[in-house]
Amino acid sequence: MLGSTHGTFTTDLRARVVACGESPRTTVHGVTAAPGDQDVSGRPLHAAVPDLDRFFRPESVAVVGASDAEGRPNTGITRQLLAWAERVGARLVPVHPTRTRVFGIDCVPSVGALTEPVDLAVLLVADPLPVIEELAEAKVKFAVAFASGFAETGAAGAAAQERLAAAVRRSGLRLLGPNTNLNAFERFREDLEGPAVALITQSGHQGRPVFTLQELGVRLSHWAPTGNEADLETSDFISYFAGRPEVGAIACYVEGLKDGRSFLLAADRAARQGVPVVAVKVGRTETGARTAASHTGKLTGADQVVDAAMRQFGVIRVDGLDQLQDTATLLARARRPQADGVVVYSISGGTGAHFADLATEAGLRLPTLPQAKQDELHEWIPEYLSVANPVDNGGHPVGDWRGRKIIDAILADPSVGVLICPITGPFPPMSDKLAQDLVDAAEATDKLVCVVWGSPVGTEDAYRTTLLGSSRVATFRTFANCIGAVKAYLDHHRFTTAYRSPFDEAPRTPSPSFRKAQALMRPGRRLSEHAAKQLLRAYGIRVPREQLVTSAAAAVRAAGLVGYPVVMKASGAQLAHKTELGLVKVGLTSASQVRDAYRELTDIARFESIDLDGILVCQMVGRGVEMVVGVTRDDLFGPTVTVGLGGVLVEVLNDTAVRVPPFGESEARSMLGELRGRALLDGVRGAPPADVDALVEVVLRVQRMALELDGDLAELDINPLMVLPRGQGAVALDALAVCR
């Protein structure tokens, strides 16, 4: 685990928020939003930010169903809420229809009998729905519903939850839950300083390991247990926490997302503010997704899309709760890196080599130290040991004055941004001296110093007192968690430094292409290849010269106009895979071949009972790299754009990358970089480099189509898109489109 947060192990967070800046915002019904910004499909371009100050720090709290009867569950909850209200300085009002006093406090019989304004109502009732309207009349701002039996139980529960959500929407108040718990009302340590981790969980128990980081000196500021998210959701809390000056990082345990667009807007707000969001998102497998749905009643989303969307907006996805703890804590506390070079410093050549292998494989940059720096290190380290990086000190220098000299010399190198010292096991007194030297050196530098304390015991004084007591050293228990957290730290700062919100550049008004394309759409139907290519033409995507004909004679004339050799294909709305049915003829070079091909194609269609709108006579296009570019709809995020290796390879290799619009040119190029077959575009075995610029342009035009035709287009598949040699463009040889 990482050490304590006493001291100033961060940049000034308030200054960071101001420096990043935001567009003007207004507050309506407790929700802050940018004024009226929508994209071309009418969706918002800025996160709605609920004003949750009075939720976390209310002046008055009503507990509906309060009890002090021994043995009743509500009694324990009421007792905890009393203690919490006292800590935050809130007045607590018990609400119970038959009791006059609870824990010595006067009761009111109903919400309607409240005589003072209430910021927060905690509902300890089995069915919160009847209480919601009473809360609205009493002008209560927030409510919490602990009751279960809603969307997590199936269709009937989901219907009950929707009725609850509708009542909340009508009421104007904001609801946490149902199926939530008391985690928001935990006791947070107030003696810890520095930037804090804000925690969001859909399962309270899964947040417990992060919460207990306080016992190791890590400050936590908030815990939002969102439950079933009938109203307030993970995205609301991300948006709110991203604007809190005390929050250095947001840690999330997400079982399912309520709304993909809201999540992206919240992640965008955090990225604009420079606040890292670290998330465990379950549902990578079918089993995990099914279990998560039964727990919270959310859509888990196609995991490839979820993963891409998170990376696209800078959300750091980790797999385990231990990684969530370590990565969120490091990102909350560490100053901005001065360089991206990592040096591994150890007392053992084997340890250093092992760690360096793992770090390099993970993508960390381990620069070779300059010869002058190596010469300096050899003043204290024997000449026969390697100090190029990793730096092996041989052991003995750490036990005397040389140890601190070595650490300071490494940190002084301008190429070094991070020093990592793996200590695989305690060996007092040398390990005690090494730990203290690392702590003292970290206090004197702005650079990140990390220690991996590999002892399984964890009771050693060097670990418990020296390292965990440090405000500046990041301490881990495993190589993997250290490497993952450091990579996330460097990646996050690279990302936020270059971040330009794609929502700022999203189209606000339809293009002329949209009007042309909309006229081609046929609701609920699949378009023929010919019609699908007209759709591509409307968006400026190049297709082969071709003509649609309905007779052999017309086919011969068309071939003469298109230019031999030609390709002939059957075209009809029913046809998805023509090659398998023999409905494609390639390399035709004469009028007789064209006539024969026409007859054969129409005979096959007649035999297979396929309705055709005609036969396409198409230009033969030169060889290039076959790619696929497409649009599909995700249940959570709406339209998504996919690019990958095309032709038969798309089904054999499934080598694709996906993004959620809107995105810009750099993101389109990043998609290509994710492909295992990316080298094909650079030219292999003597083939010329492909026209990557043209491919990127097609991806961006398809994205524009996906955004503008969001209500009309269910699916688009350009396969193959032939990417010709550099400077010659890209041509869509075939296309399939399905209308909504």
C-alpha positions in Angstrom: 0.0 0.0 0.0 1.0 3.6 -0.5 2.1 5.6 2.5 0.5 8.5 4.3 -0.6 11.8 2.9 0.7 14.1 5.6 2.5 17.0 4.1 2.3 18.5 0.6 2.8 15.6 -1.8 1.0 17.3 -4.7 0.6 20.4 -6.8 -1.8 23.0 -5.7 -5.2 21.4 -6.6 -7.1 24.7 -6.5 -4.6 26.3 -8.9 -4.9 23.2 -11.2 -8.7 23.6 -11.3 -8.5 27.3 -12.1 -5.8 26.8 -14.7 -7.7 24.2 -16.6 -10.8 26.5 -16.9 -14.3 25.7 -17.8 -17.1 27.1 -19.8 -19.7 29.3 -18.1 -22.3 27.3 -16.2 -25.6 27.9 -14.6 -27.4 26.0 -11.8 -31.0 24.9 -12.1 -32.7 22.6 -9.6 -29.3 21.9 -8.1 -27.7 20.8 -11.3 -25.0 22.8 -12.9 -24.7 22.7 -16.7 -23.3 24.6 -19.7 -25.9 26.8 -21.3 -27.7 24.9 -24.1 -24.8 23.2 -25.8 -26.0 20.2 -27.9 -24.5 18.2 -30.7 -26.0 17.5 -34.1 -28.2 14.7 -32.7 -29.5 16.8 -29.8 -27.4 15.3 -27.1 -25.6 17.5 -24.4 -22.0 18.4 -24.9 -21.2 19.2 -21.2 -21.8 17.2 -18.0 -24.7 18.2 -15.8 -23.1 18.7 -12.4 -25.4 18.2 -9.4 -24.7 20.5 -6.4 -24.1 17.8 -3.8 -22.7 20.0 -1.1 -25.9 19.7 1.0 -25.9 15.9 0.5 -22.5 15.4 2.0 -22.7 18.3 4.5 -26.4 18.9 5.2 -27.6 21.3 7.8 -30.6 19.1 8.7 -31.4 15.4 8.3 -34.7 13.7 8.5 -34.7 9.9 9.3 -37.9 8.4 8.1 -38.6 5.2 10.0 -36.1 6.1 12.8 -36.1 3.6 15.7 -34.4 3.0 19.1 -36.1 -0.3 19.8 -33.4 -2.9 20.6 -33.0 -5.7 18.1 -34.4 -3.8 15.1 -32.2 -3.1 12.0 -33.4 0.5 11.9 -32.1 1.1 15.4 -28.5 0.5 14.4 -28.8 2.6 11.3 -30.4 5.5 13.3 -27.6 5.3 15.8 -25.0 5.6 13.1 -26.8 8.5 11.5 -27.0 10.3 14.8 -23.2 10.0 15.2 -22.6 11.1 11.6 -25.0 14.1 11.9 -23.1 15.2 15.0 -19.8 15.0 13.2 -20.9 17.1 10.2 -22.9 19.5 12.4 -26.3 18.6 11.1 -29.6 18.6 13.1 -31.3 15.2 13.0 -35.1 14.9 13.1 -36.6 11.4 13.6 -39.8 10.7 11.7 -42.0 7.9 13.0 -45.9 7.6 12.9 -46.2 6.2 16.5 -43.2 7.2 18.5 -42.8 10.6 20.2 -39.1 10.4 20.9 -36.2 8.4 19.4 -32.9 8.3 21.3 -34.2 11.2 23.4 -35.0 13.4 20.3 -38.5 14.6 19.6 -40.1 12.8 16.7 -42.5 14.1 14.0 -45.2 11.7 12.8 -44.7 12.2 9.1 -42.7 14.1 6.5 -45.6 16.5 6.1 -45.3 17.4 9.8 -41.8 18.7 9.4 -41.6 22.3 10.6 -38.2 23.2 9.3 -36.4 22.9 5.9 -34.6 19.5 5.5 -31.6 19.0 3.2 -31.4 15.2 3.4 -34.0 12.5 4.1 -32.9 9.0 4.9 -35.7 6.5 4.1 -35.7 3.4 6.4 -38.8 2.1 4.8 -39.5 -1.0 2.7 -41.3 1.0 -0.1 -39.8 4.5 -0.6 -42.3 5.4 -3.4 -45.2 6.7 -1.3 -42.7 9.0 0.6 -41.3 10.7 -2.4 -44.2 13.0 -3.1 -44.3 14.0 0.6 -40.7 14.9 0.4 -41.3 17.0 -2.7 -44.0 18.9 -0.9 -41.7 19.5 2.0 -39.0 20.8 -0.5 -36.4 18.2 0.7 -33.3 18.4 -1.5 -31.9 14.9 -1.3 -33.1 11.4 -0.2 -31.4 8.1 0.3 -33.3 4.8 -0.2 -31.8 1.7 1.3 -34.6 -0.7 0.3 -33.8 -3.5 -2.1 -36.1 -5.6 -4.4 -35.8 -3.4 -7.4 -34.0 -3.7 -10.7 -31.5 -6.2 -9.2 -34.4 -8.8 -8.9 -35.6 -8.9 -12.5 -38.4 -7.5 -14.6 -40.9 -6.8 -11.9 -38.3 -5.1 -9.8 -37.1 -3.1 -12.8 -40.7 -1.8 -13.4 -41.0 -0.8 -9.7 -37.7 1.0 -10.0 -38.9 2.9 -13.0 -42.0 4.0 -11.1 -39.7 5.2 -8.4 -37.4 7.0 -10.8 -40.4 8.7 -12.5 -41.7 9.9 -9.1 -38.3 11.3 -8.3 -38.1 13.1 -11.7 -41.5 14.7 -11.0 -40.5 15.7 -7.5 -37.4 17.7 -8.3 -35.4 16.1 -5.4 -32.3 13.9 -6.0 -32.3 10.3 -4.8 -29.4 8.0 -3.9 -30.3 4.4 -4.4 -32.4 2.3 -4.0 -30.4 -0.8 -2.8 -27.7 1.4 -1.3 -26.2 1.4 2.2 -24.6 3.6 4.9 -21.2 4.1 3.3 -21.8 7.8 2.6 -22.1 8.3 6.4 -18.9 6.6 7.5 -16.4 8.2 9.9 -13.7 9.8 7.8 -10.4 10.6 9.4 -10.0 14.4 9.7 -6.3 14.4 10.9 -5.0 13.5 7.4 -3.8 16.3 5.1 -3.1 16.6 1.4 -5.2 15.6 -1.6 -7.8 13.0 -1.0 -9.3 10.0 -2.8 -13.0 10.3 -3.5 -14.7 6.8 -3.7 -17.7 5.7 -5.8 -19.0 2.1 -5.5 -22.0 0.2 -6.7 -21.2 -2.5 -4.2 -20.4 -1.2 -0.7 -18.3 -4.1 0.3 -16.1 -3.7 -2.7 -15.2 -0.2 -1.5 -14.1 -1.3 1.9 -10.5 -2.0 1.0 -10.1 1.5 -0.4 -11.8 3.1 2.6 -9.5 1.3 5.0 -6.5 3.0 3.3 -7.1 5.7 5.9 -5.5 3.4 8.5 -2.3 3.6 6.4 -2.5 7.4 6.3 -4.3 7.9 3.0 -6.9 10.6 3.1 -10.4 9.9 1.8 -12.9 12.7 1.4 -16.1 11.1 0.2 -17.8 7.7 -0.4 -20.8 7.5 -2.7 -22.5 4.1 -2.7 -24.7 4.5 -5.7 -26.7 1.2 -5.5 -29.2 0.8 -8.3 -28.9 4.4 -9.5 -32.6 5.1 -10.1 -31.6 8.8 -10.1 -28.1 9.8 -8.9 -25.5 7.8 -10.7 -21.7 7.2 -10.9 -21.4 9.9 -13.5 -23.0 12.5 -11.3 -20.5 11.9 -8.5 -17.6 11.9 -11.0 -18.7 15.3 -12.3 -19.1 16.6 -8.7 -15.9 15.2 -7.3 -13.9 16.5 -10.3 -14.7 20.1 -9.2 -13.8 19.6 -5.5 -10.4 21.2 -4.7 -9.6 18.6 -2.0 -10.0 15.6 -4.4 -6.8 14.4 -6.0 -8.2 11.3 -7.6 -11.5 9.5 -8.0 -11.7 5.7 -7.4 -14.6 3.8 -8.8 -16.0 0.3 -8.5 -18.5 0.0 -11.4 -20.7 -2.9 -12.1 -22.7 -1.3 -14.8 -23.3 2.1 -16.3 -26.7 3.7 -16.3 -26.0 5.9 -19.3 -23.0 5.8 -21.5 -23.2 9.4 -22.7 -23.4 10.7 -19.1 -20.4 8.7 -18.2 -18.4 10.1 -21.1 -19.4 13.7 -20.2 -18.4 13.1 -16.6 -15.0 11.6 -17.7 -14.5 14.6 -20.0 -15.1 17.0 -17.2 -12.6 15.2 -15.0 -10.1 15.2 -17.9 -10.5 18.9 -18.4 -9.9 19.5 -14.7 -6.9 17.1 -14.7 -8.5 14.9 -12.0 -7.6 11.2 -12.6 -10.4 8.7 -12.6 -9.4 5.1 -11.8 -12.0 2.4 -12.2 -12.6 -1.3 -11.7 -15.3 -2.1 -14.2 -16.7 -5.7 -14.0 -18.3 -7.5 -16.9 -15.3 -8.4 -19.0 -16.7 -11.9 -19.4 -20.2 -13.1 -20.0 -20.4 -14.6 -16.5 -19.2 -11.3 -14.9 -21.6 -9.3 -16.9 -24.5 -11.6 -16.0 -23.6 -11.4 -12.3 -23.2 -7.6 -12.3 -26.6 -7.2 -14.0 -28.3 -9.4 -11.3 -26.6 -7.3 -8.6 -27.5 -3.8 -9.7 -29.8 -4.1 -12.7 -27.5 -2.1 -15.1 -26.4 -2.7 -18.6 -22.7 -3.7 -18.5 -22.1 -2.8 -22.2 -20.0 -4.6 -24.7 -16.7 -4.7 -22.9 -14.6 -3.7 -25.9 -16.6 -0.6 -26.3 -16.5 0.2 -22.5 -12.7 -0.3 -22.5 -12.2 1.9 -25.6 -14.5 4.6 -24.2 -12.6 4.7 -20.9 -9.2 5.0 -22.6 -10.6 7.6 -25.0 -11.5 9.9 -22.1 -8.6 9.1 -19.9 -10.3 6.8 -17.4 -7.7 4.4 -16.0 -9.1 0.9 -15.9 -7.6 -1.6 -13.5 -8.6 -5.1 -12.7 -8.3 -5.6 -8.9 -9.2 -3.7 -5.8 -5.6 -3.7 -4.7 -4.7 -2.0 -8.0 -7.5 0.5 -7.4 -6.1 1.4 -4.0 -2.5 1.8 -5.2 -3.1 3.5 -8.5 -5.7 6.0 -7.1 -3.6 6.9 -4.2 -0.4 7.5 -6.2 -2.3 9.6 -8.7 -3.9 11.6 -6.0 -0.7 12.4 -4.2 2.2 12.6 -6.8 3.3 15.9 -8.3 3.3 16.3 -12.1 6.3 14.4 -13.5 9.3 16.4 -14.7 10.4 13.6 -17.0 9.1 10.2 -18.1 12.4 8.3 -17.5 12.3 5.6 -14.8 15.4 4.4 -13.0 15.4 1.1 -11.1 17.7 1.1 -8.1 18.4 -2.0 -6.1 20.9 -3.8 -3.9 20.8 -6.9 -6.1 21.5 -7.3 -9.8 18.9 -10.0 -10.1 16.2 -7.9 -8.5 17.0 -5.0 -10.7 17.1 -7.1 -13.9 13.8 -8.8 -13.0 12.0 -5.5 -12.2 13.5 -3.8 -15.3 12.2 -6.6 -17.6 8.7 -6.3 -16.2 8.7 -2.5 -16.3 10.0 -2.4 -19.9 7.5 -4.9 -21.0 4.7 -2.8 -19.5 5.8 0.2 -21.6 7.8 2.2 -19.1 10.9 4.0 -20.5 14.1 3.1 -18.7 16.7 5.4 -20.2 20.4 4.5 -20.1 22.1 7.0 -17.8 24.7 9.2 -19.4 28.3 8.1 -19.1 29.1 11.1 -16.9 26.3 10.1 -14.5 27.6 6.5 -14.5 31.1 7.7 -13.8 29.7 9.7 -10.8 27.8 6.7 -9.5 31.0 4.6 -9.7 32.5 7.0 -7.1 30.4 5.1 -4.5 29.6 1.8 -6.4 32.3 -0.7 -7.4 33.3 -0.5 -11.0 32.3 -4.1 -11.8 28.6 -3.4 -11.1 26.3 -2.0 -13.8 24.9 1.4 -13.1 23.5 2.1 -16.6 19.9 1.4 -15.5 19.0 -0.6 -13.6 21.5 0.6 -11.0 23.0 -2.2 -8.9 24.8 -0.9 -5.8 25.9 -4.3 -4.6 24.5 -4.0 -1.1 27.2 -2.5 1.0 26.9 1.2 0.0 23.4 1.4 1.4 24.7 0.8 4.9 26.7 4.0 5.2 26.9 7.6 3.9 27.2 6.4 0.3 23.6 5.3 0.1 22.1 8.8 0.2 24.7 10.1 -2.2 23.7 7.5 -4.8 20.0 8.2 -4.5 20.5 12.0 -4.8 22.8 11.6 -7.8 20.2 9.5 -9.7 17.4 11.9 -8.9 19.5 14.8 -10.1 19.7 13.5 -13.7 17.3 15.5 -15.9 16.1 12.4 -17.8 14.8 10.8 -14.6 11.3 11.4 -13.4 10.7 8.4 -11.3 13.1 6.3 -9.1 11.9 2.9 -8.1 13.6 0.8 -5.4 12.4 -2.8 -5.1 13.3 -4.2 -1.7 12.4 -7.8 -1.9 12.9 -8.6 1.8 14.0 -7.0 5.0 17.7 -7.3 6.0 18.2 -5.0 9.0 20.0 -2.8 9.6 20.8 -2.2 6.0 17.2 -2.2 4.8 16.3 0.2 7.7 19.0 2.6 6.5 18.0 2.3 2.8 14.3 3.0 3.7 15.3 6.1 5.7 17.6 7.4 2.9 14.8 7.0 0.3 12.4 8.9 2.6 14.9 11.7 3.2 15.8 12.0 -0.5 12.2 12.1 -1.4 11.6 15.0 0.9 14.3 17.0 -0.9 13.0 16.4 -4.5 10.0 17.1 -6.6 10.5 13.7 -8.4 8.5 10.6 -7.6 10.2 8.0 -5.4 8.6 4.5 -5.2 9.5 1.6 -3.0 8.3 -2.0 -3.3 8.4 -3.6 0.1 8.3 -7.3 -0.8 8.2 -8.8 2.6 5.0 -10.8 3.1 5.1 -10.0 6.8 4.5 -6.3 6.7 5.2 -5.7 10.4 8.7 -4.5 10.0 9.5 -1.0 11.4 11.1 0.1 8.2 7.9 -0.6 6.4 5.2 0.3 9.0 6.9 3.4 10.4 9.5 4.7 8.0 7.9 4.1 4.6 4.2 4.3 5.5 4.9 7.3 7.7 6.4 9.2 4.8 4.5 12.0 3.0 6.6 11.6 -0.1 7.5 8.0 -0.8 4.9 5.8 -2.6 5.2 2.3 -1.1 3.8 -0.8 -2.8 3.8 -4.5 -1.8 4.1 -6.0 -5.3 6.1 -5.4 -8.5 3.0 -5.5 -10.6 1.0 -2.9 -8.7 4.0 -0.5 -8.6 4.6 -0.8 -12.4 0.9 -0.4 -13.2 0.5 2.6 -10.9 3.6 4.4 -12.3 2.6 3.7 -15.9 -0.9 5.1 -15.1 0.7 8.1 -13.5 2.9 8.9 -16.5 0.2 8.1 -19.0 -2.4 10.3 -17.2 -0.2 13.4 -17.2 0.7 12.8 -20.9 -3.0 12.5 -21.6 -4.2 15.6 -19.7 -1.3 17.7 -21.1 -2.5 17.0 -24.7 -6.2 16.7 -24.0 -8.6 18.5 -26.2 -12.2 17.7 -25.4 -13.8 16.0 -28.5 -17.1 17.5 -27.4 -15.8 21.0 -28.1 -15.3 20.0 -31.8 -18.5 17.9 -32.1 -20.8 19.1 -35.0 -23.6 21.2 -33.8 -25.6 21.5 -37.0 -26.2 19.0 -39.8 -23.9 19.1 -42.8 -25.2 19.2 -46.4 -24.3 15.5 -46.6 -26.9 14.8 -44.0 -29.8 16.1 -46.1 -28.6 14.0 -49.1 -28.2 10.9 -47.0 -31.5 11.2 -45.1 -33.3 11.0 -48.4 -31.7 7.6 -49.0 -32.8 6.0 -45.7 -35.5 3.4 -45.6 -36.8 2.9 -42.0 -36.5 -0.6 -40.8 -34.9 -1.9 -43.9 -31.5 -3.0 -45.2 -30.1 -1.0 -48.2 -28.8 -2.7 -51.3 -25.1 -2.3 -52.0 -25.9 0.3 -54.7 -28.0 2.3 -52.2 -25.4 1.9 -49.5 -22.7 3.2 -51.8 -24.9 6.2 -52.6 -25.0 6.9 -48.9 -21.2 6.8 -48.8 -21.0 9.2 -51.8 -23.2 11.6 -49.9 -20.5 11.8 -47.3 -17.7 12.2 -49.7 -16.4 8.6 -49.4 -15.0 7.4 -52.6 -16.6 4.3 -54.3 -15.7 2.7 -57.7 -17.1 3.9 -60.9 -20.2 1.7 -61.4 -23.6 1.5 -63.0 -26.7 -0.4 -61.9 -28.3 -2.2 -64.9 -31.3 -4.5 -65.5 -30.4 -6.1 -68.9 -27.5 -7.8 -70.5 -27.3 -5.2 -73.2 -27.2 -2.4 -70.6 -24.5 -4.3 -68.8 -22.3 -4.4 -71.9 -22.8 -0.6 -72.5 -22.0 0.1 -68.8 -18.8 -2.0 -69.0 -17.7 0.2 -71.9 -18.3 3.3 -70.0 -16.8 2.1 -66.7 -13.8 0.6 -68.5 -12.5 -2.9 -68.7 -11.7 -5.0 -66.8 -14.9 -4.9 -64.7 -16.5 -6.6 -61.7 -20.2 -7.6 -61.8 -22.2 -8.1 -58.6 -25.9 -8.7 -57.8 -27.4 -5.8 -55.9 -30.4 -6.3 -53.6 -31.6 -5.4 -50.1 -31.7 -9.0 -49.1 -28.0 -9.6 -49.9 -25.5 -9.5 -47.1 -22.9 -12.0 -48.3 -22.8 -12.2 -52.1 -19.6 -14.1 -52.6 -20.8 -17.3 -50.9 -23.7 -17.5 -53.3 -21.6 -16.9 -56.4 -23.1 -13.5 -57.0 -19.8 -11.8 -57.7 -17.8 -12.0 -61.0 -14.3 -10.5 -61.1 -11.9 -9.6 -63.9 -14.3 -9.5 -66.9 -12.5 -8.3 -70.0 -15.0 -8.6 -72.9 -18.6 -8.0 -73.9 -19.3 -11.7 -74.1 -18.0 -12.3 -70.6 -20.2 -9.5 -69.4 -23.3 -10.9 -71.1 -22.6 -14.4 -69.7 -22.0 -13.0 -66.2 -25.3 -11.1 -66.3 -27.3 -14.2 -67.2 -25.5 -16.3 -64.6 -26.0 -13.8 -61.8 -29.7 -13.3 -62.5 -30.2 -17.1 -62.8 -28.6 -17.7 -59.4 -30.8 -14.9 -57.8 -33.9 -16.4 -59.4 -33.0 -19.9 -58.1 -32.3 -18.6 -54.6 -35.5 -16.5 -54.7 -33.6 -13.3 -54.1 -35.1 -10.0 -55.2 -32.6 -7.8 -57.0 -32.7 -4.1 -57.8 -30.2 -4.8 -60.6 -26.7 -5.9 -61.4 -23.8 -3.6 -60.6 -21.1 -3.2 -63.3 -18.1 -1.8 -61.3 -14.6 -0.6 -62.0 -11.8 -3.0 -61.1 -9.7 -1.2 -58.4 -6.0 -1.8 -58.0 -4.6 -3.9 -55.1 -4.0 -2.3 -51.7 -4.7 -3.2 -48.1 -8.2 -4.4 -47.4 -9.7 -2.7 -44.3 -13.1 -2.6 -42.7 -14.8 0.5 -41.4 -18.2 0.3 -39.8 -20.8 1.7 -37.5 -22.8 -0.3 -34.9 -25.0 0.8 -32.0 -24.0 0.0 -28.4 -26.7 -0.3 -25.8 -24.9 2.1 -23.5 -23.0 4.5 -25.7 -25.1 4.7 -28.9 -23.2 4.8 -32.3 -19.7 3.4 -32.3 -17.1 3.4 -35.1 -14.9 0.4 -35.8 -11.9 0.0 -38.0 -9.8 -3.1 -38.7 -8.3 -5.5 -41.2 -10.9 -6.2 -43.8 -11.9 -8.8 -46.4 -11.9 -12.3 -45.1 -9.4 -11.3 -42.3 -12.1 -9.5 -40.4 -13.8 -12.8 -39.6 -10.6 -14.8 -39.2 -8.5 -12.4 -37.0 -11.1 -10.1 -35.6 -8.4 -7.4 -35.5 -10.4 -4.3 -34.8 -10.4 -1.1 -32.8 -13.5 0.8 -31.7 -14.3 4.4 -30.6 -17.3 6.3 -29.4 -18.0 9.5 -31.3 -17.2 12.3 -31.1 -13.4 11.9 -31.7 -10.8 13.7 -33.7 -8.0 12.8 -36.1 -5.5 11.9 -33.4 -7.9 9.4 -31.9 -8.6 7.9 -35.4 -4.8 7.4 -35.8 -4.6 5.8 -32.4 -7.2 3.3 -33.5 -4.9 2.2 -36.3 -2.1 1.9 -33.8 -4.1 -0.6 -31.8 -4.4 -3.1 -34.7 -2.2 -6.2 -34.6 -1.9 -5.9 -38.4 -0.9 -2.2 -38.4 2.4 -3.1 -40.1 0.4 -4.0 -43.3 -0.4 -0.3 -43.8 3.3 0.5 -43.7 4.1 -1.9 -46.5 5.5 -5.4 -46.0 7.4 -7.8 -48.3 8.0 -5.1 -50.9 4.5 -3.7 -50.9 4.3 0.1 -50.9 3.1 2.0 -47.9 -0.7 2.5 -47.9 -2.5 5.8 -47.9 -3.1 6.1 -44.2 -4.2 9.7 -44.4 -7.0 8.6 -46.8 -8.0 5.8 -44.4 -8.1 8.2 -41.5 -10.3 10.6 -43.5 -12.7 7.8 -44.2 -12.9 6.9 -40.5 -13.7 10.6 -39.7 -16.3 10.8 -42.4 -18.0 7.6 -41.2 -18.0 9.1 -37.7 -19.8 12.2 -39.0 -22.3 9.9 -40.6 -22.8 8.0 -37.4 -23.4 11.2 -35.4 -25.8 12.8 -37.9 -27.7 9.7 -38.8 -27.9 8.5 -35.2 -31.7 8.2 -35.4 -31.7 6.6 -38.8 -28.7 4.3 -39.1 -28.6 1.1 -37.2 -25.5 -0.5 -38.9 -22.9 0.3 -41.5 -20.2 -2.0 -42.8 -17.7 -1.0 -45.5 -15.8 -4.1 -46.3 -13.5 -4.1 -48.0 -12.3 -0.6 -48.0 -9.3 -0.8 -50.3 -6.6 1.5 -49.1 -4.4 2.1 -52.1 -0.7 3.1 -52.1 0.3 6.4 -50.5 -1.2 9.4 -52.3 -3.8 7.3 -54.2 -6.7 7.3 -51.7 -9.1 4.7 -50.4 -12.1 3.1 -52.2 -15.1 1.5 -50.7 -15.5 -1.7 -52.8 -18.6 -2.9 -50.9 -21.0 -1.6 -48.3 -23.9 -2.8 -46.2 -26.3 -0.4 -44.4 -29.2 -1.2 -42.2 -31.7 1.6 -41.3 -33.4 1.9 -37.9 
